[in-house]
Amino acid sequence: MSMPFSKKANGYGRGEGCGYRKAFVTNSLRHLQQQVALAAKTETTPSKMTPQLVFVFCANGVNFKGICKTLLSSEPVFRDKCKEIEMLFQQYVPISLLELTESECEDFSRPEIAQPLLFTLQVALTSLLKHWGIKPVAAVGHSVGEVAAAHCGGFLSLEDAVKVIYHRSRLQAKVTGGRMLVVGNIPVQEVSEALGPYSGKVCIAAFNSPSSCTLSGDADSVSALQKELAQVFSKRDIFLRVLHVPAAYHSHMMDPIVKEMMEHLQYLEKQTPEIEVISTLTGKAASADDFTTGKFWAQHARDPVAFTQAIVTSAKEKDNVVFVEIGPERAL
């Protein structure tokens, strides 16, 4: 063989090299030859098109403990990319990301720890998948996951992406208080209608699906609304879960850091995109200029996450779409 069998097997598993498959039931070589000859005369078509992969990068609130140990020890591509990113972060702050992955005492809810670690893991995972020949046609990032999506899509250099994560996480660490609440199994429109009395205090921070959203705002108001929703929708199997985060992201509580974020991220170098990236700020395909301004990233941290629309947009005009979540665990 021209290449190791294991590599060929991996390629076949991804649908490469085998556009057609046919199975035969036979009890003799002669019978099998007859069936093969007959099949060769029959016009055939592939049973399924090659999947078009959309990488979906998750956001905060995931568990990191122990997730990188195996990959760091067994996959040089993953390990080298983690070290490269760690060195870039160390230009800003003395942080050992590789040690954090095995830490048992770190509080992974802290943005200045969680966001750099999540970004590193997502970029390293994407690099490893590409090394294996698994490449997406598009990418979507939920909240902070959009920074990794923008880099992996070719819109941001690794240096600029690290810069965005550093300033975003550093500034968000200054904001404390508030509460975030995931609401599920209820149409988002109905949840939105219940926010009337809480105007200016609670908002929809993320549109996760037609029947799931994340609320964000003042702690007391979110708690009161949680009780109200539990009572109003008690017979409709409502899902309510408070997120373990130190601040109310994508709400008015981010307003104090917007100006400074704009200033620090004002000049980012424009790149040549490699794949389509659907922004969860707009729900639309991003342009090469979108990710290069501080205004964009400040809005991105303050405004709601249009994840539902972004997912719909990412699947348009594509056949056999398969969404692949990039993160330490299933979260979306």
N, C-alpha and C positions, 0 to 999 in steps of 0.2 A: 504493500500500500504506500501511497505517496505521503500519507500523514498518519499519526497514531490513531488507532481505532477509537479511542476515547473522544478525540476531537471530532472525528466523523460522526460519532454517535450524538455528540452535543449539537452538531450542525443539523443532523436529521431531526433531532428533537425540536429545533426551532423552525422546522419546515424548509430548511435549505437542502437542495440536492434531490429531494423527492417530491416532485409536483404531483405524482400520481401513485396510487396504491391499489393493489388488487389481491384478493385472497382466493384460494382455491381449496376445495375439499376433494381429495383423490385417494385411490387405493393402489395406484400403480404409476410408474414413470410414463408409460405410454398414454394413459388417461390424462395425466398432467400435461404432457406435450400437446395433446389435442385441445385441451382447455386454453393453454397459453396461445396456441395458434389462432383459435377462435377470438380470444380477447384482443389479439393484435390487430384483427380486422375490424374491430368495433370502434367507432368514434367515441372518444372519452373526453371528459372535462374534469378539471380539478374539483374535488368535492367542497373545497373551502379555500378562500383567498388567504394569503399570508396575513396574519394579524397585524394591524397598525397600532403600535403601542403609544399610549399617552402616559408619560410619567407624571404622577401626582405627588407633590411634596407637601407633607403634613406640617402642622404648626406646633406651638408649645403644648405642654401638658402630657407629654409621653414619658415612658419609663426608659431610662438609659442603662440601668444597672446590669452589668455583665454582657451587654449586647455586643460589644466590640472585641471581646477577648479572643474568640475563635478566629475572627477575620484578621485581627492584628498578628496573630501567630502563624496563620496559614496562607495568607494572601499578600504577597509583597506589593502588588499594585495598590491595594487598599491601605496598607501600612505606610507606604511612601507618600501617598496623597495626604494622609492625616498629618504626617510630619511636615510636609510642605506648608499646609494650612496653619499648623501650629506655629511655625516660624514667622509667618506673616502676622498672626495675631500678636506675637511677642514683640513686634515693633511698636505696639500700642500699650500692651500691658503684660506683666510677667505671669503668664498662665500656662499650665501644663495640661493640655487637653487630653493627652493619652493617659495621664494618671487619673484624671477626672472620670474617665470611662469605667474605672474599677473602684472608684471611691464609694465607701459605704456611709460617709458622713456628710457629703455635700447636699445642699438643698437645691435640687434640680428645678424648683419652681422659680428661682431667682433668674431674671432675664439675662444678667451679665454672665451667668454660667450656662443656662439652658440654651440660649440662642447660638452662641459660638459652637457649642457641642453639637447641637442639632445640625447646624450648617455643615460642620466638618464631616459628620456621619453621612449626610445626604450627598455631598459632593464626592466623597470617597466611594460610597456605594455606586453612584452613577458611573464613576470612572471604572470601577470593577466590572459592572455590567457591560459597558462599552468594550472593555478589554475582552470580554467573553463573546462579543459580537451581538449583544442585545442593545439595540439603539431605538430611541423613540422618534416619532414623527412630530410630536408636540409635547408641551409640558404645561402644567398648571401648578401654582403654589398657593396653598392656603395660608393667608396672613404672612408671617415671617418666612414661611417656606418658599415664598415667591423670590426671595433673594437667591436661593440655591437654584431655583428654576431659571431665573434670568441668566445666571452664570452658565449653567449646563446647556442652556439654549444658545449660548454664544453672544448674548446681549451685554454682559458685563465681564470684564477681566477678573481673574481670581483676586488680584490685589484690590480692585475697587469693590468687589463683593464683600471681602473681609472688612474693608473700611465701612461699608454700609452696616454690616452686622455689629461691628464694634460700637459705632456711635448710636445706632438704634437701641442696642441692649443697654449701653451705658446710660443713656438718657431715660429710657423707660424704667431703669432701676431707681431713678430719683423719685418716681411717682409711686406712692403707696396708698392703700385704701381702696374702697369700692369692692364690687363683687361681680362675678360673671356667672351666668346660669344658662345651661343648655336645656332647651325645651324641645321635646320630640313627640311624635305621633299626633300632632295637632297641626292643621294647615297654618302656615306662617301668617297668612292674611288675618286669621282669627286672633292670633297672638298679637299682631300689630294693632288690631282694633282695641285690645285690652290695655294698650299703653297710654291711652288718652289722659287719664288722671296723673300719669307719671311723666308727662312731657317736660323735657329739660333735666330730668333726673335719671331716666332709664331709656335706653335705645336698643335697637337691634344691631349688634356688633358684627354678626355673621349670618348670612343666608346659606345654610348648609345643604338644604334640600327643600322641596315644596312643603314638607311636613316637619322640618327641623330648623331651628335657628338658635343663636346664642345671644342672650341679653347681657347688657353691661351698663353699669352706672353706680350711683350711690348705694352703699351697702344696705342701709335701712330700707330704702325704696325697693331694691331688688328682693330683699327678704320679704317685705310686705306683698309684693307682686307674686312671689313664689307661692305664698299661702293662698292668695286669691286664685291663682291659676289652678292650684291643686283642688280647691273647692269647686270652682266653676266647671272644670273638666274631669271631675272625679269618676264619672261613669264612662269615660272615653279612653281609658288606659293611657293617660298622659305620662310622659317621661320627663322627669326633672332631675338635673344633676348640677350641683355647684362645682365650678372648676377650682382646682387648687392652684390659684395664681395670686400674686401679691398685689395686683392692681387691676383696674377695670379698663382693659385695652379696647381700642376702637370706640372710644366714647369721649365725652367732653372732658374727662379727666386727663386726657393726653394733651389738651390745649396748652398747658404751660411749657411743653417741650417742643412744640411745633416750630417756633422761630429758630431755635438753636439747631434743630435737626436740619432745617433748610440751609442754614449757614455752613454747617460742617460738610454737607453732602452736595454742595452746589455745583462742583465741577468733577464730573465723572466722565471718563473717556468713552466715546462712542465706538462700538464694535460692529463687526459684520455678523449678523445672526446666522446660526446654523440650522435651526428648526423653528417652528412656530411656537410662541409662548403666549398663552392666553392670560391676561392680567386679571387678578381678582379684585383690582380696584375698579375696573370698568366693565369686566365681563366680556371684553372684546380682545381680539388679537392685538398684541403690542407692536409698536413701531420701534425702529432702532433708536429713536430719541427718547422714548418714554422713560427708560430706566436711568437716564444720565443727569437728572436734576434733583436738587434737594427738595424742590416743591413736590415732585412726584412721591418721594419716599416719606415726606412729612404727611401728605394726604393719606398715603398708604397705611401709616400707623394710626391715623386719627379716624378715617372713614370706615364704613362697614365693608366686610369681606363679601364680595359678590361671587361666592363660590358656585352656587347653583347655576347661574348664568354662564360662568366660565366653563363649567363642565359641558353644558349644552353646546356652547360655541365650539369647544375643542373637538366634538364629535361630528360637527357639520361637514358634509361633503366628504366623509370618510366611510369606508366599508370595513366591517369586521374589526371594530375598535375594541381594544383591550386596555383597561386602565390598570396601571401598575403603581401601587403606593410606595413611595420612597421614604423610609423612616425606620426607627428602631422597633416599632410594633404597629399593629393595625389600629388606626385612630380615626379614619374618615368614613 
